[in-house]
Amino acid sequence: MKSFKVLLVSLTFILATILNAACGSSPSTPAAQPTTAPAAEPTQAAEPTQAAAPTQAPAPTQAATSGRTKVRWFVGLGAGSDEGAIPAQNAFVERFNASQDKIELVIEIVDNNVAFDTLATQIAAGNAPCLVGPVGIRGRDSFKGAWLDLQPLIDKYNYDLSDFDPNLVKFYQVKEEGQLGIPFAIFPSFIIYNKDLFDEAGLPYPPAEHGAPWVDENGVEREWNMTTLTELAKKLTVDANGNDATSPDFDPEKIVQFGWMNQWTDPRGIGTFFGAGSLVDDNGNAQIPDHWKAAWKWTYDGWWKDWFIPNGPYGGADFLQGPGGPFSSGNLAMIHIHMWYVAPWALGNVDFDWNLAATPSYNGTITAKMHADTFGILKGCPTPDEAFEVLTYMLSKEHVSELLTIYGGMPARLSLQSDYFTQYNQTSFPNKTDINWNVVVEAMSYADNPNHESWMPSFQETTDRYNEFWNYLANTPDADFEAEVAKLQADLQKIFDAAK
């Protein structure tokens, strides 16, 4: 079995050298389940902590043209404020302005660190821009209620949505707010697994298709669900003596290889592994969905009872420190992660073979949480029709690839995906020809709605509280799980009440 291997790469170095967090600023969390990750998915805005002046990028070189309708485009809540992206964005604006003579597109690029405060100030002053983006769910929902429902404009101009997965279009539909975006760049989630560890254990790989069974080492078909995943992960969790976690001789104090981890997510993301949900009910009160509670208990038992998931203390162990976090250490068999991780700068130059597999089901339902970027139009936009014209130009089949090149991400347009994966494979992993990209495409149909990054009252305070809860569980083997969950809900209710 797997021998003990130490990699002298610290997580501090990883996070310091790989841009920003994928899901925005988060408080510190246990090493077992860090909520921050290296970012290909751009940094999202958190709630404001101070007022700040914008850091504007140089204006496009083309002079303003009198008589045109001006449409302002705000960049900074997600990707686009880094210095390298500015020239390409300005060039895109120039090309749009040269393509017609009715609209003058004006870009406003604001540093990500102050973008939330800047946009909030503009909205409050009645000086809101029209277009905002690219922006993810967390950044969008930090301005809940500020976005224009695009459905009337989609209907008015008969905008063709047939090139998008219908479930992905629904992903941007928000109850009582409408269609808040059109799909642009997406980062589906799935399992990435270490083929070498499976081969070493003599175990068949996880299913390559959603809904397909796992065929065990005896040729027996098993439903690919959480029960099967648990049993497989335990067989891939090994101690220093070569015993796996199903053996009576297994020593949980000497683990050198783990079977499973939901890497780089938070309690909401881990809850969503068992199904979409929210900490906020329809009346604005705090709730803990039953399937989220089940997912948390499954994780807690995986930390301290079944031992197939790295808990807080193990999460900081040297043998799990790889250039792309625990998985790239080579000592973790499977993780659930998003498409932005499947990149040389994120995964790292690993010395083992790997591939992608399907998300398992829980109670018959598959949920593959989604990170996604889009562009929104604010309600304060004085010229929504013109803004929609710019938006449809941006997202058109002819021009969207220009923006995807600037910001990164898998194209949401179905017609662009086959070429995208071919080109991406050649560019990023030229020597690996067996990557199961089809499972990424399939995952779009299982996106979580409501999304795990959606709005919550007092967003940052709520985030701090549930991360405190998670930290405690990850580092406390004898916690009263039921009592801690009840306390979390009660504390969230106090926070929500104070925000009303």
Protein Blocks (a to p, Z undefined) as FASTA:
>chain_A
ZZdddddddfklmmmmnopafkbpaddddfklccbdcdfbdcdddddfbdcddddddddf
bdcdehiacddddehklghiamklmmmmmmmmmmmmmmpckbccddddddfklmmmmmmm
mmmnopacfbecdddfklmmmmghiaccfklmmmmnopafklpcfklmmmmpcghkbpab
dcfbdcdddddddfklmmmnopacddfbehiacddfkopacdddfklmmmmmmmmpccfk
opafkbfkbcfklccbdfbdcehiafklmmmmnogcdfbdfkopacddfklmmmmmmmmm
mmmmnopaccfklmmpmklmcfkojklnopafbdcddfklmcfklnopafbdcddddddd
eehiacdddddddddddfklmblmlmmmmmmmmmpmklmmmmmmmngpadfblklmmmmm
mmmmmmmmmmbckbcfklmmmmmmmcccddfkbccehkllmmmmmmmmmmmmmmmmkbcf
klmmmmmmmmmmmmmmmmZZ
